[in-house]
Protein backbone atom coordinates (compact mmCIF):
# COMPACT_ATOMS: atom_id res chain seq x y z
CA UNK A 1 0.00 0.00 0.00
CA UNK A 2 1.09 3.55 -0.56
CA UNK A 3 1.67 5.95 2.31
CA UNK A 4 -1.83 7.39 1.92
CA UNK A 5 -3.20 4.34 3.73
CA UNK A 6 -1.12 4.40 6.94
CA UNK A 7 -1.40 8.21 7.03
CA UNK A 8 -5.16 7.82 7.37
CA UNK A 9 -5.75 4.40 8.96
CA UNK A 10 -4.11 2.75 11.94
CA UNK A 11 -2.79 -0.79 11.43
CA UNK A 12 -5.67 -2.31 13.39
CA UNK A 13 -8.15 -0.46 11.14
CA UNK A 14 -6.51 -1.85 8.01
CA UNK A 15 -6.60 -5.38 9.45
CA UNK A 16 -10.23 -5.00 10.55
CA UNK A 17 -11.27 -3.65 7.14
CA UNK A 18 -9.56 -6.56 5.35
CA UNK A 19 -11.25 -9.15 7.56
CA UNK A 20 -14.67 -7.45 7.37
CA UNK A 21 -14.41 -7.10 3.58
CA UNK A 22 -13.49 -10.76 3.12
CA UNK A 23 -16.41 -11.80 5.33
CA UNK A 24 -18.80 -9.51 3.46
CA UNK A 25 -17.65 -10.98 0.15
CA UNK A 26 -17.94 -14.56 1.39
CA UNK A 27 -21.46 -13.96 2.80
CA UNK A 28 -22.53 -12.96 -0.66
CA UNK A 29 -23.40 -9.42 0.35
CA UNK A 30 -21.43 -8.19 -2.66
CA UNK A 31 -22.51 -8.25 -6.29
CA UNK A 32 -19.88 -10.63 -7.68
CA UNK A 33 -19.34 -10.41 -11.41
CA UNK A 34 -16.78 -13.21 -11.22
CA UNK A 35 -16.32 -15.31 -8.12
CA UNK A 36 -12.59 -15.95 -7.90
CA UNK A 37 -9.67 -15.26 -5.58
CA UNK A 38 -8.77 -12.36 -7.88
CA UNK A 39 -12.19 -10.72 -7.60
CA UNK A 40 -12.11 -11.23 -3.81
CA UNK A 41 -8.75 -9.47 -3.53
CA UNK A 42 -9.86 -6.67 -5.85
CA UNK A 43 -12.87 -6.12 -3.60
CA UNK A 44 -10.74 -6.13 -0.44
CA UNK A 45 -8.20 -3.71 -1.90
CA UNK A 46 -10.93 -1.32 -3.04
CA UNK A 47 -12.59 -1.41 0.38
CA UNK A 48 -9.31 -0.42 2.08
CA UNK A 49 -8.76 2.37 -0.47
CA UNK A 50 -12.32 3.64 0.02
CA UNK A 51 -11.96 3.72 3.82
CA UNK A 52 -8.59 5.51 3.68
CA UNK A 53 -9.99 8.05 1.22
CA UNK A 54 -13.02 8.64 3.44
CA UNK A 55 -10.75 9.52 6.37
CA UNK A 56 -8.43 11.58 4.15
CA UNK A 57 -11.35 13.77 3.09
CA UNK A 58 -12.85 14.14 6.58
CA UNK A 59 -11.56 17.33 8.24
CA UNK A 60 -12.75 16.09 11.64
CA UNK A 61 -11.43 12.53 11.52
CA UNK A 62 -8.75 11.33 13.89
CA UNK A 63 -5.89 9.86 11.89
CA UNK A 64 -2.33 8.64 12.37
CA UNK A 65 -1.16 11.63 10.30
CA UNK A 66 -2.92 14.07 12.63
CA UNK A 67 -1.56 12.30 15.70
CA UNK A 68 2.05 12.38 14.40
CA UNK A 69 1.74 16.03 13.35
CA UNK A 70 0.52 17.05 16.79
CA UNK A 71 3.37 15.09 18.43
CA UNK A 72 5.77 17.13 16.26
CA UNK A 73 4.11 20.38 17.30
CA UNK A 74 2.44 20.96 13.92
CA UNK A 75 -1.24 21.87 14.10
CA UNK A 76 -3.26 19.39 12.06
CA UNK A 77 -6.81 18.17 11.92
CA UNK A 78 -8.43 15.31 10.09
CA UNK A 79 -6.97 12.99 7.53
CA UNK A 80 -4.30 13.63 4.93
CA UNK A 81 -5.06 13.96 1.23
CA UNK A 82 -2.44 11.83 -0.48
CA UNK A 83 -2.08 9.10 -3.06
CA UNK A 84 -3.87 6.00 -1.88
CA UNK A 85 -3.25 2.65 -3.52
CA UNK A 86 -3.49 -0.93 -2.32
CA UNK A 87 -2.51 -4.29 -3.77
CA UNK A 88 -3.99 -7.36 -2.09
CA UNK A 89 -3.03 -10.98 -2.66
CA UNK A 90 -3.66 -14.40 -1.23
CA UNK A 91 -0.53 -16.38 -0.38
CA UNK A 92 -0.89 -20.12 -0.13
CA UNK A 93 1.58 -22.88 0.52
CA UNK A 94 2.08 -25.11 -2.48
CA UNK A 95 1.28 -28.75 -1.72
CA UNK A 96 3.78 -31.35 -2.78
N, C-alpha and C positions, 0 to 999 in steps of 0.2 A: 504494500500500500504506500501511497505517497504521503508526505508529511501533513497533508490536509486532514487526514483521518486522525492521527494522534494529537494534532492541535485542537481538535474539536471533540473527541471522544476518549474517555479513559479506557485503559486496557480491558477492564471488566465489562464496560459497555460494548466494546467490540465483540468480546466473547459471547456475551448475552445475546447480542443481535444475530450473530452467526447461528447459535443454537436455536433461537426462536424462529429464525427464517427457515432453517432446515426442517424444524417440526411443522411449521406452517405449510411448507411445500409437501411434506410427506402426508399430512392430514388431507391433502387435496383441496386446501383452501385457496389455492392459486390456479389460475387458468393456465394449464400446461399445454403449450403447442406441441412440444416433443418431450416425452418423459425419458430423460437420460441423465447420467451423472453430469454431463456438460450443462444441460439446462438447469439442473439443480444448482450448480456452482455459479452460473450466470445470475440466477435469482438471488443467491446469497450475496454475491459481490454487489449487485445493484442495491440491495437492501442496506448494506453497510454504507455505500456511497450516499444514498438518500438520507440516512440518519445523520451522517457527518455534515452534509450540506444543510440540513434543517438547522442544526446547531450553529453552523457557520453564519447563517443568515439571521439568527435570532439575537438581537442586541441585548437581551436580558438573560440569555442562557449562561449557566456556569460551565466553563470549559477548562481543559488543561492549559490552553494558551493563556486564558485570563489569569488563572492561578499562578503560572510561571511569571507572567508580566508583573503582577502585583508583588510577588516575592522579590523581583528585581527593582522594585520601586517605580515601575512604569504604570501609569493609570490605564486600565483596560477594562472593558465590559464586553460580555457576550462572547460569541465564537469568533473565529478568524476566517475571513474569506481567503481561500487559497485553492490551489489545484487539489482535486480529490480524485484519486483513482485507486481501484482495488482489483487484484487478481486473486481468484480463489481456485483451489484445486483439491482433489481428493488423492491422498497418498495411500497406497495399499501395498502390502507385502506380497511379492510374487511367490506363489506356491511352486514347490518343486525345486 
